[in-house]
């Protein structure tokens, strides 16, 4: 597997990744922690940038039929 370079923020308890990992659950990894200087930290991403980075795939009518896709509901059942 190719190494992935990630950035994260330590919240006092755990590291919070800035992007999701493309790993199967249970995959063992090696982590090397290197602190970044404040001027090296990248600016926060907008919600749109984060959403686009997830590369989600879905049907074109997701926003119109969100309840149906999430809960299996149809208009006649509501």
C-alpha positions in Angstrom: 0.0 0.0 0.0 1.2 3.5 -0.8 1.7 5.8 2.2 -0.9 8.5 2.7 0.1 11.9 4.0 -2.8 13.3 6.2 -3.3 16.3 8.4 -5.3 16.2 11.6 -6.1 18.3 14.6 -5.6 17.0 18.2 -8.7 17.9 20.2 -7.1 17.0 23.5 -8.2 13.4 23.4 -8.0 12.1 19.8 -6.7 13.1 16.4 -9.5 14.5 14.1 -8.6 13.9 10.5 -9.3 16.6 8.0 -10.2 14.1 5.2 -11.6 10.6 5.5 -9.3 7.6 5.1 -9.8 5.1 2.3 -9.2 2.1 4.5 -11.3 -0.9 5.4 -12.3 -1.2 9.1 -9.8 -3.2 11.1 -6.8 -2.2 8.9 -3.7 -1.8 10.9 -1.7 1.4 10.2 1.5 3.0 11.5 1.2 6.6 12.5 4.1 9.1 12.8 3.2 12.4 14.4 4.9 15.6 13.4 3.7 18.9 14.8 3.1 21.7 12.2 4.1 25.3 13.0 1.1 27.6 13.0 2.2 29.2 9.7 2.3 25.8 8.1 -1.3 24.9 8.9 -3.6 25.0 5.9 -6.7 27.2 6.0 -9.9 25.5 7.0 -11.9 24.0 4.1 -15.4 25.2 3.4 -18.3 22.7 3.7 -18.5 22.6 -0.1 -14.8 21.8 -0.4 -15.1 19.0 2.2 -18.2 17.6 0.6 -16.5 17.6 -2.8 -13.4 15.8 -1.4 -15.6 12.9 -0.2 -16.4 12.1 -3.9 -19.8 10.8 -2.9 -21.8 9.0 -5.6 -25.5 9.2 -5.8 -28.6 9.7 -7.9 -29.3 13.1 -9.4 -32.5 13.5 -7.4 -31.0 13.0 -3.9 -32.0 16.4 -2.7 -35.6 15.9 -3.9 -36.0 12.4 -2.5 -33.7 12.4 0.6 -36.3 10.8 2.9 -37.0 8.0 0.4 -33.3 7.3 0.1 -32.5 7.5 3.8 -35.6 5.9 5.3 -37.2 4.0 2.4 -40.3 6.2 2.6 -42.4 7.1 -0.4 -44.8 10.1 -0.7 -47.9 7.8 -0.3 -46.6 6.5 3.1 -46.2 10.0 4.7 
